[in-house]
Amino acid sequence: MGHLRRAAPAAELLYETGPLIRTAKELVDRFYGLPVSKRTELIRKLDLLAVEDRTVDEDERLDRALMRARDRGQLLALARAIIEVGG
């Protein structure tokens, strides 16, 4: 979880979602505040899981999915999805 916060994009990349999610830290906090079922649903919806993620524990799997979202430029899509599910 700390990797995404340290490598967070500029706040303006997430600002487009409106005042609800303004920073990568807020995105991460709200993502982890969701029920496990919702987190899993979102990372599957955004295709953020990889085959190699099957062998790691849930926390590591979620961290990898967040890093993948960052690397693929999908943080804005993730922020929108979090808002859609009420996170």
Protein Blocks (a to p, Z undefined) as FASTA:
>chain_A
ZZmmmmpccfklmmmnojkbmbfklmmmmmmmpcfklmmmmmmmnopacfklmmpcfklm
mmmmmmmmmmnopmmmmmmmmmmnoZZ
